[in-house]
Amino acid sequence: MQDQSQMTWDVIVVGSGAGAMTSAVIAADRGLSVLVIEKSDKFGGTSAISGGGIWIPNNHYFKAKGGQDSYEKALQYILTAGGGKADETKVRAYLDHAPKMIKYLEEKSRVRYAVAEKYPDYYQHLPGSLPGGRSLDPELFDTSVLGDELDNLRRPSPATLLMGRISWTARDAHIAMARERGWRMKVLWMILRYKLDLKWRKKSKHDRRAGLGSSLVSALRASLLDRKVPLWLKTDFRDLVLEGDRVTGVRVMRAGREQTLTARRGVILGAGGFEQNQALREKYLPQPTKAAWSATPPGNNTGAALEAGMAAGAATDLLEWAWWAPTIAVVGEDKPRGIFAERAFPGSIVVNSLGKRFCNEAQGYLEFGDAMYKDRDATGGKNVPAWCIFDAHFRFNYAMGPLMPAQIMPDSRLRKEWLGSVYWKADTLEALASQIGVDPAGLRETVAKVNDYARTGKDADFGRGDSVFDRYYGDVNVKPNPCLAPVQKGPFYAMRMDAGDIGTKGGLLTDAQARVLRPDGSAIEGLYAIGNTSASVMGIAYPGAGATIGPAMTFGYIAAHHIAANA
């Protein structure tokens, strides 16, 4: 039983995502007393509902399979992609410590990863990029080891589960989504594995095995339990405590009253960004913007840590950026669903209210979201919202957001309230356009053009399917371009895409040790920030799958070691 009366620790970690819990594991292993506090009644933060991947150049998993990577290539790639906003000193710290971090966790904790050899870096046109090997994918994790603590796990979104219920790895999901050889048997095996786990089925409808982000945070939580590190839920961070220029603790609301918790050595802020704070969104992010468009858990990530750091004199950076991802709102769900792989499937397009495409639909989600905001003056903001258009052939074969392929989930089995709110349907493109407020002539012209591109295999407007990244989730059975197919068979469908996100990108400015900095470059003693509470080490870029959680965990690792070394 945890001591709920203790008020002083060496280190206090604010937040319970992957970066926060990694820092707590390392601090405990370095002999420091640690407390983790979490605002909500569930642990795991946004990491728990993510893919859980981490982007780690020069990782030992890839090397063990004969993969070729180099420090110099990765450095060149990140700095080029970062648009002049990536600090080389911090990038070097990341490249130095990220491989050490994941090797340490593999040897000393319950965290287990495998390399996603085929998952390419997002910017294949940039020097230093690789066609695969830097993104790591969590192995499935047996959650039964958590015991009663399993009830406190933030459950993954149905969008990340096979049939909304069955856990899988990102590698298995890729095989199924790209319809690679043997995908049907792979899916059948996963369904049987779930169904035949009879003892667990009597306990819960949830899969005993966790995958993706749920696997990662479950493994980290089990590692904290192994170390007897307390994690206090429903403990709302309110402010930092300072003595002179040094941070010495935090003020929280807990059990209905304010408490002051003392940190002898340091406070690590890993509490996420500010995407759920509408006022801060309107102050910093491009317009229009809505917290309701974010795919992160409502009520969390309200920017409290950011504002507390700023009040303590911290500098900030990149506040106008988010980790953009288009989202689809689903009736009956508390947050919208991010649309990631589906945009690469052949036979769909995304248009604005003029009926025109405005980007390569298969590109990375950050760039897709950025494209929704670009040329606002020229388009009058008509890219927000955007509309995903597809036909009956696509509907039968592929998923889109909450719609599973019609061969599995025909329209007759969809919830009736979804028609006209989650998806729209009509026998002709013109009728569909009138339902959703899109220019019918523009849509008809765009579809005719894309159908020609599908026949030739070359998207002359945006190059969809040209890069190995685009093709990663394309259908390997579609020729000549796995990301292009005609939109021609009625009925036709539309789904609204909002300018959503999976977190904000800007935050407190930090150095290579994760220390929070003032505008003059001096460090605020005793204060560290990681993850989306800090400005991204990647600058304005999203280099590859896991380039959010990878740095969060790495700088959590760095922060804990720095605190211990200076204790």
LUMKE-944763 format. One line per field, with one value per residue (C-alpha): x, y, z; residue in one letter. Coordinates in nm, 2 decimals, padded with zeros to 4 digits, m for minus. Example, Ala and Ser with C-alpha at 12.3 -4.5 7.8 and 13.67 -1.06 7.14 Angstrom:
# residues 2
u [01.23 | 01.37]
v [m00.45 | m00.11]
w [00.78 | 00.71]
r [A | S]
# end
This chain:
# residues 567
u [00.00 | 00.14 | 00.20 | m00.05 | 00.07 | 00.43 | 00.49 | 00.86 | 01.05 | 01.37 | 01.19 | 00.83 | 00.72 | 00.40 | 00.21 | 00.20 | 00.27 | 00.56 | 00.82 | 00.70 | 00.71 | 01.04 | 01.20 | 01.05 | 01.19 | 01.54 | 01.53 | 01.43 | 01.71 | 01.95 | 01.85 | 01.62 | 01.28 | 01.01 | 00.65 | 00.44 | 00.13 | m00.15 | m00.45 | m00.70 | m00.83 | m00.64 | m00.26 | m00.09 | m00.18 | m00.19 | 00.08 | m00.18 | m00.40 | m00.12 | 00.06 | 00.33 | 00.61 | 00.94 | 01.17 | 01.53 | 01.81 | 02.10 | 01.89 | 02.04 | 01.73 | 01.80 | 02.17 | 02.10 | 01.91 | 02.20 | 02.04 | 02.27 | 02.23 | 02.46 | 02.48 | 02.58 | 02.29 | 02.03 | 02.18 | 02.17 | 01.81 | 01.67 | 01.84 | 01.73 | 01.37 | 01.35 | 01.34 | 01.60 | 01.41 | 01.59 | 01.87 | 02.17 | 02.30 | 01.97 | 01.95 | 02.29 | 02.19 | 01.89 | 02.10 | 02.36 | 02.11 | 01.81 | 01.98 | 02.11 | 01.76 | 01.58 | 01.86 | 01.85 | 01.47 | 01.50 | 01.75 | 01.62 | 01.24 | 00.94 | 00.94 | 00.99 | 01.02 | 01.09 | 01.20 | 00.95 | 01.19 | 00.95 | 00.82 | 01.00 | 01.10 | 00.84 | 01.05 | 01.20 | 01.32 | 01.55 | 01.92 | 01.98 | 01.63 | 01.60 | 01.33 | 01.29 | 01.46 | 01.44 | 01.08 | 01.03 | 00.70 | 00.60 | 00.55 | 00.22 | 00.21 | 00.03 | m00.17 | m00.27 | 00.06 | m00.09 | m00.35 | m00.59 | m00.39 | m00.53 | m00.86 | m00.66 | m00.52 | m00.64 | m00.79 | m00.70 | m00.93 | m01.13 | m00.97 | m00.64 | m00.78 | m00.87 | m01.25 | m01.25 | m01.15 | m00.84 | m00.49 | m00.22 | 00.12 | 00.17 | 00.36 | 00.05 | m00.17 | 00.04 | 00.02 | m00.36 | m00.41 | m00.17 | m00.34 | 00.00 | 00.02 | m00.13 | m00.32 | m00.64 | m00.48 | m00.30 | m00.63 | m00.80 | m00.52 | m00.55 | m00.93 | m00.90 | m00.62 | m00.87 | m01.17 | m01.00 | m00.85 | m01.15 | m01.03 | m00.98 | m01.30 | m01.49 | m01.33 | m01.33 | m01.42 | m01.09 | m00.80 | m00.56 | m00.28 | m00.21 | m00.06 | 00.07 | 00.07 | m00.13 | 00.15 | 00.41 | 00.24 | 00.13 | 00.49 | 00.62 | 00.35 | 00.45 | 00.81 | 00.71 | 00.52 | 00.83 | 01.02 | 00.74 | 00.72 | 00.39 | 00.16 | m00.11 | m00.41 | m00.67 | m00.39 | m00.43 | m00.11 | m00.18 | 00.16 | 00.53 | 00.68 | 00.99 | 01.24 | 01.43 | 01.51 | 01.49 | 01.19 | 01.14 | 00.80 | 00.45 | 00.11 | m00.17 | m00.54 | m00.60 | m00.91 | m01.07 | m00.79 | m00.47 | m00.15 | 00.22 | 00.45 | 00.83 | 01.09 | 01.44 | 01.62 | 01.39 | 01.05 | 01.00 | 00.71 | 00.58 | 00.21 | 00.15 | 00.07 | m00.22 | m00.44 | m00.74 | m00.73 | m00.95 | m00.82 | m00.46 | m00.54 | m00.70 | m00.40 | m00.13 | m00.25 | m00.37 | m00.74 | m01.00 | m00.91 | m01.12 | m01.02 | m01.30 | m01.10 | m00.81 | m00.77 | m00.63 | m00.83 | m01.07 | m01.00 | m00.63 | m00.34 | m00.48 | m00.15 | m00.12 | 00.24 | 00.32 | 00.16 | 00.33 | 00.67 | 00.60 | 00.50 | 00.83 | 01.02 | 01.06 | 01.11 | 00.89 | 00.92 | 00.71 | 00.38 | 00.21 | 00.27 | 00.08 | 00.14 | m00.14 | m00.35 | m00.69 | m00.97 | m01.32 | m01.58 | m01.79 | m02.13 | m02.12 | m01.74 | m01.57 | m01.31 | m01.26 | m01.05 | m00.72 | m00.70 | m00.35 | m00.31 | m00.65 | m00.55 | m00.31 | m00.57 | m00.64 | m00.99 | m01.04 | m00.95 | m00.97 | m01.12 | m01.20 | m01.54 | m01.44 | m01.43 | m01.05 | m00.77 | m00.51 | m00.24 | m00.10 | m00.35 | m00.10 | 00.17 | 00.25 | m00.03 | 00.16 | 00.21 | m00.15 | m00.28 | m00.04 | m00.18 | m00.53 | m00.41 | m00.19 | m00.31 | m00.59 | m00.60 | m00.62 | m00.88 | m01.07 | m01.01 | m01.20 | m00.97 | m01.11 | m01.31 | m01.20 | m01.40 | m01.29 | m01.47 | m01.48 | m01.70 | m01.87 | m01.56 | m01.35 | m01.62 | m01.63 | m01.26 | m01.11 | m01.17 | m01.21 | m01.22 | m01.50 | m01.63 | m01.49 | m01.48 | m01.84 | m01.74 | m01.72 | m01.95 | m02.21 | m02.41 | m02.71 | m02.50 | m02.38 | m02.54 | m02.84 | m02.74 | m02.40 | m02.57 | m02.56 | m02.32 | m02.03 | m02.08 | m02.29 | m02.41 | m02.56 | m02.61 | m02.42 | m02.13 | m02.35 | m02.61 | m02.33 | m02.17 | m02.50 | m02.54 | m02.20 | m02.18 | m01.91 | m01.91 | m02.04 | m01.87 | m01.54 | m01.58 | m01.68 | m01.38 | m01.14 | m01.27 | m01.24 | m00.88 | m00.79 | m00.95 | m00.71 | m00.42 | m00.53 | m00.51 | m00.16 | m00.04 | 00.10 | m00.06 | 00.05 | m00.08 | 00.07 | 00.27 | 00.06 | 00.22 | 00.55 | 00.75 | 00.81 | 00.64 | 00.32 | 00.32 | 00.37 | m00.01 | m00.11 | m00.27 | 00.01 | m00.25 | m00.34 | m00.14 | 00.04 | 00.01 | m00.09 | m00.23 | m00.44 | m00.77 | m01.06 | m01.36 | m01.64 | m01.88 | m02.19 | m02.31 | m02.06 | m01.96 | m01.82 | m01.67 | m01.58 | m01.21 | m01.13 | m00.79 | m00.72 | m00.40 | m00.25 | m00.10 | 00.06 | 00.43 | 00.54 | 00.62 | 00.88 | 01.23 | 01.48 | 01.85 | 02.03 | 01.98 | 01.60 | 01.64 | 01.39 | 01.55 | 01.48 | 01.49 | 01.85 | 01.95 | 02.00 | 01.85 | 01.57 | 01.73 | 01.53 | 01.29 | 01.29 | 01.04 | 00.99 | 00.74 | 00.48 | 00.53 | 00.86 | 00.92 | 01.00 | 01.36 | 01.25 | 01.17 | 00.87 | 00.92 | 00.78 | 01.08 | 00.92 | 00.67 | 00.75 | 00.92 | 00.70 | 00.72 | 01.09 | 01.21 | 00.98 | 01.13 | 01.48 | 01.48 | 01.30 | 01.60 | 01.84 | 01.66 | 01.66 | 02.03 | 02.11 | 01.92 | 02.09 | 02.43 | 02.38 | 02.22]
v [00.00 | 00.34 | 00.60 | 00.87 | 01.11 | 01.16 | 01.51 | 01.52 | 01.33 | 01.37 | 01.40 | 01.47 | 01.39 | 01.56 | 01.34 | 00.97 | 00.93 | 00.74 | 01.01 | 01.08 | 00.72 | 00.66 | 00.94 | 00.79 | 00.45 | 00.59 | 00.82 | 00.53 | 00.31 | 00.59 | 00.57 | 00.87 | 00.87 | 00.95 | 01.04 | 01.05 | 01.26 | 01.24 | 01.47 | 01.22 | 00.90 | 00.69 | 00.66 | 00.66 | 01.00 | 01.05 | 00.78 | 00.52 | 00.59 | 00.64 | 00.39 | 00.37 | 00.38 | 00.54 | 00.68 | 00.59 | 00.63 | 00.39 | 00.15 | m00.19 | m00.38 | m00.26 | m00.32 | m00.68 | m00.74 | m00.61 | m00.26 | 00.03 | 00.36 | 00.63 | 00.92 | 01.16 | 01.06 | 01.10 | 01.44 | 01.57 | 01.44 | 01.60 | 01.93 | 01.95 | 01.85 | 02.09 | 02.40 | 02.58 | 02.53 | 02.22 | 02.31 | 02.11 | 02.07 | 01.91 | 01.70 | 01.56 | 01.49 | 01.30 | 01.10 | 01.03 | 00.91 | 00.76 | 00.43 | 00.40 | 00.48 | 00.20 | m00.05 | 00.03 | m00.02 | m00.35 | m00.48 | m00.33 | m00.29 | m00.47 | m00.26 | m00.46 | m00.33 | m00.47 | m00.28 | m00.19 | m00.26 | m00.14 | 00.17 | 00.46 | 00.80 | 01.05 | 01.28 | 01.04 | 01.33 | 01.46 | 01.36 | 01.12 | 00.96 | 00.58 | 00.36 | 00.18 | 00.07 | 00.38 | 00.33 | 00.08 | m00.09 | m00.22 | m00.59 | m00.71 | m00.70 | m00.93 | m00.69 | m00.95 | m00.87 | m00.53 | m00.69 | m00.43 | m00.15 | m00.26 | m00.08 | 00.25 | 00.21 | 00.46 | 00.23 | 00.26 | 00.41 | 00.15 | 00.30 | 00.14 | m00.21 | m00.48 | m00.48 | m00.22 | m00.48 | m00.69 | m00.57 | m00.60 | m00.46 | m00.19 | m00.45 | m00.67 | m00.38 | m00.29 | m00.63 | m00.62 | m00.26 | m00.30 | m00.63 | m00.80 | m01.18 | m01.38 | m01.09 | m01.28 | m01.56 | m01.31 | m01.14 | m01.48 | m01.59 | m01.27 | m01.31 | m01.67 | m01.58 | m01.33 | m01.56 | m01.86 | m01.68 | m01.83 | m01.78 | m01.41 | m01.37 | m01.46 | m01.16 | m00.89 | m00.80 | m00.62 | m00.81 | m00.95 | m00.85 | m00.48 | m00.34 | m00.01 | 00.27 | 00.07 | m00.19 | 00.07 | 00.24 | m00.09 | m00.21 | 00.11 | 00.11 | m00.25 | m00.14 | 00.13 | m00.12 | m00.34 | m00.04 | 00.05 | 00.40 | 00.57 | 00.71 | 00.93 | 00.96 | 01.25 | 01.48 | 01.80 | 02.00 | 02.37 | 02.55 | 02.54 | 02.62 | 02.84 | 02.94 | 03.23 | 03.12 | 02.75 | 02.52 | 02.32 | 02.15 | 02.17 | 02.27 | 02.03 | 01.98 | 01.64 | 01.50 | 01.84 | 02.04 | 02.21 | 02.04 | 02.14 | 01.86 | 01.91 | 01.80 | 01.80 | 01.75 | 01.84 | 01.86 | 01.70 | 01.84 | 01.57 | 01.68 | 01.71 | 02.02 | 02.27 | 02.13 | 02.09 | 02.46 | 02.66 | 03.00 | 02.90 | 02.75 | 03.07 | 03.27 | 03.06 | 02.83 | 02.92 | 02.98 | 02.83 | 02.60 | 02.39 | 02.17 | 01.94 | 01.86 | 01.71 | 01.34 | 01.36 | 01.29 | 01.57 | 01.74 | 01.66 | 01.85 | 02.19 | 02.37 | 02.40 | 02.30 | 02.54 | 02.83 | 02.75 | 02.74 | 03.07 | 03.22 | 03.10 | 03.29 | 03.02 | 03.10 | 02.92 | 02.81 | 02.67 | 02.76 | 02.82 | 02.45 | 02.13 | 01.77 | 01.80 | 01.51 | 01.52 | 01.39 | 01.26 | 01.32 | 01.01 | 01.04 | 00.88 | 00.90 | 01.15 | 01.25 | 01.24 | 00.98 | 01.06 | 00.95 | 00.82 | 00.51 | 00.54 | 00.84 | 00.63 | 00.37 | 00.38 | 00.50 | 00.80 | 01.17 | 01.47 | 01.79 | 02.14 | 02.31 | 02.42 | 02.05 | 02.07 | 01.86 | 02.07 | 01.82 | 01.47 | 01.27 | 01.00 | 01.23 | 01.25 | 01.36 | 01.67 | 01.80 | 01.71 | 01.92 | 02.20 | 02.19 | 02.25 | 02.58 | 02.69 | 02.94 | 03.06 | 03.40 | 03.24 | 02.99 | 03.19 | 02.91 | 02.66 | 02.37 | 02.36 | 02.14 | 01.91 | 01.62 | 01.26 | 01.13 | 00.76 | 00.52 | 00.18 | m00.01 | 00.17 | 00.12 | m00.25 | m00.31 | m00.05 | 00.12 | 00.49 | 00.61 | 00.42 | 00.26 | m00.09 | m00.23 | m00.31 | m00.67 | m00.69 | m00.41 | m00.32 | 00.00 | m00.19 | m00.26 | 00.10 | 00.30 | 00.49 | 00.82 | 00.81 | 00.88 | 01.26 | 01.31 | 01.07 | 00.99 | 01.11 | 00.90 | 00.96 | 00.79 | 01.06 | 01.29 | 01.59 | 01.49 | 01.41 | 01.75 | 01.93 | 01.74 | 01.85 | 02.20 | 02.13 | 02.28 | 02.00 | 02.12 | 02.14 | 01.79 | 01.64 | 01.79 | 01.68 | 01.32 | 01.30 | 01.42 | 01.17 | 00.89 | 00.96 | 00.97 | 00.63 | 00.48 | 00.61 | 00.56 | 00.92 | 01.19 | 01.50 | 01.74 | 01.62 | 01.30 | 01.07 | 00.73 | 00.85 | 00.79 | 00.47 | 00.64 | 00.70 | 00.34 | 00.19 | 00.18 | 00.15 | m00.16 | m00.38 | m00.55 | m00.22 | m00.14 | 00.07 | 00.29 | 00.13 | 00.46 | 00.55 | 00.40 | 00.55 | 00.70 | 00.59 | 00.33 | 00.45 | 00.50 | 00.77 | 00.86 | 01.16 | 01.20 | 01.54 | 01.59 | 01.86 | 02.02 | 01.81 | 01.71 | 01.45 | 01.72 | 02.06 | 02.09 | 02.40 | 02.45 | 02.55 | 02.60 | 02.34 | 02.26 | 01.94 | 01.82 | 01.89 | 02.19 | 02.47 | 02.79 | 03.16 | 03.40 | 03.48 | 03.12 | 03.05 | 02.74 | 02.75 | 02.54 | 02.23 | 02.24 | 02.01 | 01.96 | 01.68 | 01.56 | 01.81 | 02.03 | 02.13 | 02.27 | 01.98 | 01.89 | 01.82 | 02.18 | 02.21 | 01.85 | 01.51 | 01.29 | 00.95 | 00.74 | 00.78 | 01.12 | 01.24 | 00.96 | 00.88 | 01.22 | 01.23 | 00.91 | 01.00 | 01.34 | 01.19 | 00.95 | 01.24 | 01.45 | 01.17 | 01.10 | 01.48 | 01.51 | 01.21 | 01.32 | 01.66 | 01.52]
w [00.00 | m00.10 | 00.17 | 00.08 | 00.35 | 00.23 | 00.10 | 00.00 | m00.27 | m00.46 | m00.79 | m00.88 | m01.23 | m01.36 | m01.61 | m01.67 | m02.04 | m02.19 | m02.13 | m01.78 | m01.67 | m01.84 | m01.64 | m01.32 | m01.40 | m01.46 | m01.15 | m00.93 | m01.07 | m00.99 | m00.62 | m00.61 | m00.44 | m00.71 | m00.72 | m01.04 | m01.04 | m01.30 | m01.34 | m01.47 | m01.32 | m01.57 | m01.64 | m01.97 | m02.11 | m02.49 | m02.52 | m02.42 | m02.72 | m02.97 | m03.19 | m02.93 | m03.19 | m03.12 | m03.39 | m03.28 | m03.54 | m03.50 | m03.28 | m03.20 | m03.33 | m03.69 | m03.66 | m03.54 | m03.87 | m04.07 | m04.12 | m04.22 | m04.05 | m03.93 | m03.68 | m03.96 | m04.18 | m03.90 | m03.80 | m04.16 | m04.20 | m03.88 | m03.93 | m04.30 | m04.21 | m03.91 | m04.13 | m03.93 | m03.61 | m03.48 | m03.23 | m03.33 | m02.97 | m02.87 | m03.18 | m03.11 | m02.75 | m02.89 | m03.13 | m02.85 | m02.59 | m02.78 | m02.86 | m02.51 | m02.36 | m02.55 | m02.49 | m02.12 | m02.10 | m02.29 | m02.04 | m01.71 | m01.76 | m01.90 | m02.22 | m02.54 | m02.90 | m03.24 | m03.55 | m03.82 | m04.10 | m04.37 | m04.21 | m04.39 | m04.27 | m04.37 | m04.59 | m04.85 | m05.07 | m04.80 | m04.76 | m04.47 | m04.49 | m04.47 | m04.63 | m04.30 | m03.98 | m03.75 | m03.62 | m03.35 | m03.28 | m02.93 | m02.89 | m02.74 | m02.36 | m02.12 | m01.91 | m01.65 | m01.47 | m01.37 | m01.14 | m01.01 | m01.16 | m01.50 | m01.41 | m01.41 | m01.76 | m02.02 | m02.28 | m02.65 | m02.90 | m03.09 | m03.40 | m03.30 | m03.25 | m03.50 | m03.53 | m03.25 | m02.99 | m03.08 | m03.01 | m03.28 | m03.36 | m03.61 | m03.82 | m03.83 | m03.90 | m04.20 | m04.34 | m04.32 | m04.44 | m04.73 | m04.81 | m04.84 | m04.91 | m04.63 | m04.47 | m04.44 | m04.25 | m04.03 | m03.94 | m03.88 | m03.65 | m03.44 | m03.41 | m03.30 | m03.05 | m02.90 | m02.91 | m02.77 | m02.47 | m02.28 | m01.93 | m01.99 | m02.19 | m01.88 | m01.70 | m01.97 | m02.32 | m02.35 | m02.51 | m02.24 | m02.47 | m02.52 | m02.84 | m02.97 | m02.71 | m02.47 | m02.46 | m02.40 | m02.11 | m01.95 | m01.96 | m01.81 | m01.54 | m01.46 | m01.44 | m01.19 | m00.98 | m00.98 | m00.83 | m00.59 | m00.74 | m00.64 | m00.91 | m00.78 | m01.00 | m00.98 | m00.86 | m01.06 | m01.10 | m01.04 | m01.01 | m00.94 | m00.60 | m00.61 | m00.35 | m00.50 | m00.85 | m00.78 | m00.83 | m00.51 | m00.56 | m00.70 | m00.58 | m00.66 | m00.60 | m00.45 | m00.28 | m00.29 | m00.13 | m00.23 | m00.13 | m00.16 | m00.26 | m00.22 | m00.47 | m00.32 | m00.65 | m00.94 | m01.10 | m01.45 | m01.64 | m01.88 | m01.88 | m02.25 | m02.45 | m02.46 | m02.73 | m02.50 | m02.40 | m02.64 | m02.52 | m02.57 | m02.91 | m03.02 | m02.89 | m03.06 | m03.33 | m03.68 | m03.72 | m03.73 | m03.44 | m03.20 | m02.91 | m03.02 | m03.33 | m03.13 | m03.11 | m02.75 | m02.44 | m02.35 | m02.02 | m02.02 | m02.18 | m02.09 | m02.08 | m01.71 | m01.71 | m01.99 | m01.81 | m01.49 | m01.66 | m01.83 | m01.50 | m01.36 | m01.63 | m01.90 | m02.26 | m02.53 | m02.89 | m03.17 | m03.00 | m03.34 | m03.44 | m03.35 | m03.44 | m03.70 | m03.80 | m03.98 | m03.77 | m03.81 | m03.54 | m03.45 | m03.29 | m02.94 | m02.90 | m02.66 | m02.91 | m03.29 | m03.46 | m03.63 | m03.99 | m04.06 | m04.29 | m04.46 | m04.67 | m04.87 | m04.97 | m05.35 | m05.46 | m05.23 | m05.26 | m05.03 | m05.15 | m05.01 | m05.05 | m05.40 | m05.49 | m05.55 | m05.41 | m05.22 | m05.13 | m05.16 | m04.95 | m04.87 | m04.72 | m04.35 | m04.12 | m04.00 | m04.35 | m04.44 | m04.15 | m04.24 | m04.60 | m04.46 | m04.32 | m04.61 | m04.87 | m04.64 | m04.81 | m05.16 | m05.07 | m04.82 | m04.57 | m04.78 | m04.69 | m04.34 | m04.32 | m04.60 | m04.74 | m04.81 | m05.12 | m05.22 | m05.41 | m05.36 | m05.46 | m05.19 | m04.94 | m05.00 | m04.97 | m04.73 | m04.40 | m04.34 | m03.99 | m03.80 | m04.12 | m04.16 | m04.51 | m04.63 | m04.69 | m04.31 | m04.21 | m04.48 | m04.46 | m04.31 | m04.00 | m03.95 | m03.68 | m03.83 | m03.66 | m03.85 | m04.18 | m04.23 | m03.94 | m03.98 | m04.35 | m04.63 | m04.92 | m05.27 | m05.60 | m05.79 | m05.72 | m05.79 | m05.53 | m05.28 | m05.34 | m05.27 | m04.94 | m04.80 | m04.95 | m05.20 | m05.55 | m05.78 | m06.09 | m05.91 | m05.76 | m06.10 | m06.27 | m05.99 | m06.00 | m06.38 | m06.35 | m06.07 | m06.26 | m06.55 | m06.31 | m06.17 | m06.52 | m06.59 | m06.23 | m06.21 | m06.00 | m06.20 | m05.94 | m05.61 | m05.68 | m05.47 | m05.45 | m05.58 | m05.26 | m05.06 | m04.76 | m04.96 | m05.08 | m04.73 | m04.67 | m05.04 | m05.17 | m05.32 | m05.54 | m05.72 | m06.03 | m06.15 | m05.84 | m05.51 | m05.38 | m05.69 | m05.81 | m06.00 | m05.81 | m06.04 | m05.90 | m05.72 | m05.45 | m05.35 | m05.00 | m04.82 | m04.47 | m04.31 | m04.21 | m03.95 | m03.89 | m03.59 | m03.40 | m03.17 | m02.95 | m02.97 | m03.08 | m02.91 | m02.54 | m02.29 | m02.43 | m02.30 | m02.34 | m02.41 | m02.05 | m02.07 | m01.83 | m01.88 | m02.00 | m01.95 | m02.25 | m02.17 | m02.20 | m01.83 | m01.68 | m01.42 | m01.15 | m01.05 | m01.35 | m01.65 | m01.93 | m02.18 | m02.44 | m02.56 | m02.25 | m02.42 | m02.76 | m03.00 | m03.07 | m03.42 | m03.51 | m03.74 | m03.88 | m03.81 | m03.93 | m03.88 | m03.69 | m03.32 | m03.35 | m03.06 | m02.81 | m02.89 | m02.79 | m02.49 | m02.35 | m02.44 | m02.28 | m01.98 | m01.96 | m01.99 | m01.73 | m01.47 | m01.52 | m01.50 | m01.17 | m01.03 | m01.14 | m00.97 | m00.65]
r [M | Q | D | Q | S | Q | M | T | W | D | V | I | V | V | G | S | G | A | G | A | M | T | S | A | V | I | A | A | D | R | G | L | S | V | L | V | I | E | K | S | D | K | F | G | G | T | S | A | I | S | G | G | G | I | W | I | P | N | N | H | Y | F | K | A | K | G | G | Q | D | S | Y | E | K | A | L | Q | Y | I | L | T | A | G | G | G | K | A | D | E | T | K | V | R | A | Y | L | D | H | A | P | K | M | I | K | Y | L | E | E | K | S | R | V | R | Y | A | V | A | E | K | Y | P | D | Y | Y | Q | H | L | P | G | S | L | P | G | G | R | S | L | D | P | E | L | F | D | T | S | V | L | G | D | E | L | D | N | L | R | R | P | S | P | A | T | L | L | M | G | R | I | S | W | T | A | R | D | A | H | I | A | M | A | R | E | R | G | W | R | M | K | V | L | W | M | I | L | R | Y | K | L | D | L | K | W | R | K | K | S | K | H | D | R | R | A | G | L | G | S | S | L | V | S | A | L | R | A | S | L | L | D | R | K | V | P | L | W | L | K | T | D | F | R | D | L | V | L | E | G | D | R | V | T | G | V | R | V | M | R | A | G | R | E | Q | T | L | T | A | R | R | G | V | I | L | G | A | G | G | F | E | Q | N | Q | A | L | R | E | K | Y | L | P | Q | P | T | K | A | A | W | S | A | T | P | P | G | N | N | T | G | A | A | L | E | A | G | M | A | A | G | A | A | T | D | L | L | E | W | A | W | W | A | P | T | I | A | V | V | G | E | D | K | P | R | G | I | F | A | E | R | A | F | P | G | S | I | V | V | N | S | L | G | K | R | F | C | N | E | A | Q | G | Y | L | E | F | G | D | A | M | Y | K | D | R | D | A | T | G | G | K | N | V | P | A | W | C | I | F | D | A | H | F | R | F | N | Y | A | M | G | P | L | M | P | A | Q | I | M | P | D | S | R | L | R | K | E | W | L | G | S | V | Y | W | K | A | D | T | L | E | A | L | A | S | Q | I | G | V | D | P | A | G | L | R | E | T | V | A | K | V | N | D | Y | A | R | T | G | K | D | A | D | F | G | R | G | D | S | V | F | D | R | Y | Y | G | D | V | N | V | K | P | N | P | C | L | A | P | V | Q | K | G | P | F | Y | A | M | R | M | D | A | G | D | I | G | T | K | G | G | L | L | T | D | A | Q | A | R | V | L | R | P | D | G | S | A | I | E | G | L | Y | A | I | G | N | T | S | A | S | V | M | G | I | A | Y | P | G | A | G | A | T | I | G | P | A | M | T | F | G | Y | I | A | A | H | H | I | A | A | N | A]
# end
